[in-house]
Amino acid sequence: MPGDGDVVFKTRWLSLDPYLSFAMIGSGSGGASWPVQGRVIGEVVQSRSPQIPVGSVVLASGRWREWNVASGADVEVLPVDPRWSDTVHFGVLGASGLTAWVGMTLAALQPGETILISAATGPVGSVCAQIARERGARVLGIAGGEEKCRVATTHYQYDDCLDHRLTGLKDRIAVAAPQGIDVLFENVGAPSLDPALPTMNSGGRVILCGLAAHYRSADPIALTNFRLILRKRLTMRAFAWTDHPDLHAAGRAWLTDRLASGTLAYDETVSHGLSQAAQAYVAMLTGKGLGKHLLQLAR
């Protein structure tokens, strides 16, 4: 039974995010209820919180199951907008979009600079690219496969995209960025960071957003070109969007305006049913699909 101030909600959507791999290690095989705590969207069916009426659509941290209970103080009531799906609050209007906005603000990207973005067609990288284009930068991406690279240049406004599945990534980065790289927006880790370091300009900035290639392993992360960080006087800044609440209002305003005007491109890859959770999650980790990965539980 819910306690005072709690809400019960029927889970509609699960957000599939790489960082959840930490919680999944040793968690079992899934089933009707996964012991994974992640971001969920649901409809309130019972409320003991005077601020949250029944029927509200809420974003919360919840279990991968059909029903969840949460404190009303810990859920966000989402605005209902017929122009887009509630799921944009996972992606372009939520954590993904704000991560891109905060990271690009910290990067202090200047007109005429060159930025390289790994995981170029993911929910964060794709928004980063569009912010960078608006700021007058040359935008390069790294993605997995010819089709993703095509989408990056035709849909997300990249000037060029490099397929990391092909050999010689370090040399291909150097060819694509003859003036060097000023900012590396890193979502993956060593597989893209290491080959990019030789092309970084002196005084360049590495914005460390994620380590998707390393979440499932506790092995040491090796960098052949680590010495270049010192030799080129590079700065590396790790961040989480939640660390910078002072930037959120401006980010939400920019993202909402661009989404409403139809100038912010985004994609969602949707799987259906809790029985497909494991398959959908592995597909996301292995680079299948585009944009934000979601699991729909109920309509």
N, C-alpha and C positions, 0 to 999 in steps of 0.2 A: 504493500500500500504506500502511496506517496505521502510524504510528510508535509507539514506546513511550509508553504512557499515553493513546493515542488510542482513540476508538470510532467505528465505522461504524454509521450508523442509516438506516433506511428512513423517509423523510419521510411522515408521515400528514397533517399540518395545516400551513397557512401562516396567519399572522396578517396581515390587511390593515389597515395603519395609514397615516393621512395623511402622517406625517413621511417616509415612504419616497419621497415625490415628489422629494425632494432627490436621492436616489440614482438615480432613474429618468430624470432629465433627461439626454438624450443617451446612454442605455444601450442603445438598439437596440429591436428589435421583439419580444423575448421568444422563445418557442419551447420546445424541450425543456429548456433551462436558461437561466434569466434571471440576469444579472449583478447581482442585487439581494440584499443581505444583510439579512435580517429575522428575526423570531422564528418559530421552527418547533418543532413537536413530532414526535417520531419514535420508532420502536422499534429498540433496539440489536440488530444482527445479528452484529456482530463486535466484540470488546473486547480491548484490550491494557492496560486499566486494571483493577487488582485490585479497585477500589472499585465498579465498574459492571459487573454481570453481563449476559450476553446475555439479551435479553428485557425489559430495563428500558425504561420509557417516559421519555424525556428531553425537556426544554425547552432549546433552545439558539439561538444565532445561526447561521443557516445560509442557504445559497443556495436560491433558488426552483428546486428540482430534486428528482428522485425519491430520490436518495441523497446523503448528506452525511457528511463526516468532521470530527470536532472533537476537541480535547483533552478528556480526561475532566475536567480541572480547570475547564473552561469550560462544562460542561453541568450542569443541575439535574435530578436524578432525581425524578420526580413520584410522589407517593403514589397508589396505585391505590385508588379509592373507588367502589364500585358505585352510590352514591347520585347521582353526576353524571358527566358526560363529562370527559375529560381537558382539553377545551377551556376549562373554567372557569379554568384556569391562565393563559390569555391574557387573560381578561376579569375577572369579578367576584372571583376569588381570585388574580389576577395583577396585571399592570401597570395595567390599567384601574381595578380596585377600589382598589388602593393609591394610585393617583394621586388618586382621589376622596377617600380617607381623609386623605392628607397635605395636600391642598389645603384641605379643610374644617377640618383642625386649624389650619393657618396662618390661616384666615379668622377663627378665634375667634368663631364665630357664637353669639349669645346668644338665649335665649328671647324671643319677641315681635318679633325683628328680621325684616326682609324681605330675602330673597335672590333674585336673578335669575340664572338659569343658561342660557347659550346652548348650542346643540346638546343640547337637553333630553333627547332620547330616545337619545342616543349611549351608548356603554358607560361613559363617565366621568360625563356629566351625569346619567344615570338613577340611578346610585349616589349621587351628590351629593345629589339630591333626597330620597332615602330617609334619608340621614344627617341632612339638615337638618330633615326632619319629626320625627325622633326627638328632635332638640334643641329642638323647640318653636318653630321659625321659620315664617313665612309664605313659601311657596315658589312662585315664578313661573318660567316657562320660556319659551324661544324655540325654535321648531322649524319645519320646512318642510312645510307642508301641513295640511289639516284633519284627516286621519287620524292624523298623528303627534301633533298637539295633543290629539286625543281619547285616544290611548294614554297620553300624559303625565299627564292628569288621572285616568284610570280605572285605570291600571296602575302608574304610578310615583309617585303620591301628590302631584302638583303641585296647588296651589290654582287656578292658572290657567295657560294656555299661549297664547302669541301666535304667530301664523303670520307668519313673516318674508317670505313671498311676497306678502303683501298690502301695500298702500301705507299710509303714515302710521304707521310703527312707533314713531317717537319719541312721537307723541301717544297711541298706544295703550298704550305702557309707562306714561306718566304717569297714564292713567285706571286701569290695573290696579294701580298702586302709589300710592294717594292719600296714604299716609304716607311716601312716598319709599323709596328702595332703600338698604339699609345695606351689603350685600355684592353685588358682581357677580362671578360665577364665569365667566370668559371663556375659551371654547374655540375661538372662531371668528376674532375680530379686529374690524376696523373696522366691518363691516356690522351688528354687534350692539353693540359697545362705544360707538361714536359716538352712536347714538340713545338709549343708556341714560344717558349722562353727565348730561343735564339733570335727570334724576329722582333722581340720587344725592343722598343726604343729606350735609350737611357732615361731614367726618371719615370718610366712607365708605371701604370697602376694595374694591379691585379685585384679585382673585386671577387672575393671568394664567397659564392652564394651556396654552393652545394658540393657534395662528394658522392654523387649517385653511383659511381663505379666501385665505391669502397664500403657502402653501408652493410653489405652482407658478409664482410670479412674483417677479421681483427688483425690481418697480416700487416706488417709495416708498409708504408707507402714510399716507394723509391722514386727518386727524380735524378735522372742522369745529368740534367742541366741545372741542378740546384745552385751551383756556384755562380751562375749568371745573375741570380737575384742580388748578390752582393756586387758583382762586377759592374752591373748596369744600374745600380742604385734603385732597384725596383721597390715599390711598396706593395705589400699585400694586406688587404683589409678584409677580414671575415665579418659577416653581419647576419642578423636575423631581422626581418621586417618589424617584429614586435619590439625591438630595442629602440625604435625611433617613432614614437607616437606623434611627435610634433610634425612629422611629414605626412601623416595619413590623410588629413583633410584635403591638402592640395592634391595628393595622389588620387583620392576618390573623385574629386571634382574633375580632374583631367580625364580619368578613365571613363567616368560616366558621360562626360561631354562627347568624347570620341566615339563611345559605343552608341549613344543616342543619334549621332550624326551619321553613323554607318561607316566611319573612317577607321575604326579599330577592328582589324581582322582577328578572329579567334576560331579555334576548332575544339570540338569535344569528341572523345571516343567513348561510347556508351555500351556497357554490357548489362545483361538483365538477369536478376535472380541471385539469391545468396549462394545457390549451388554453383554458380559460375565465378565466385569471388576469387578462388585460388588461381584459376585459369586467367582471369582478367588481370589480376595483379602481376602475374609472371609476364604476361604480354606487355604490360606497361614497362616493367623493368628491362625487358629485352628489346625495347624500342619499337614495338608494333603500334600502329595507330598514330594519330596526330593530336596535339594540343592536350587539353585536360582529360584525364581518364576518370570515368565515373561508373558506378554500379547502381542501377535502378532497382529498388525493391518493390515499390508500390507506385501506382499512378494517382 
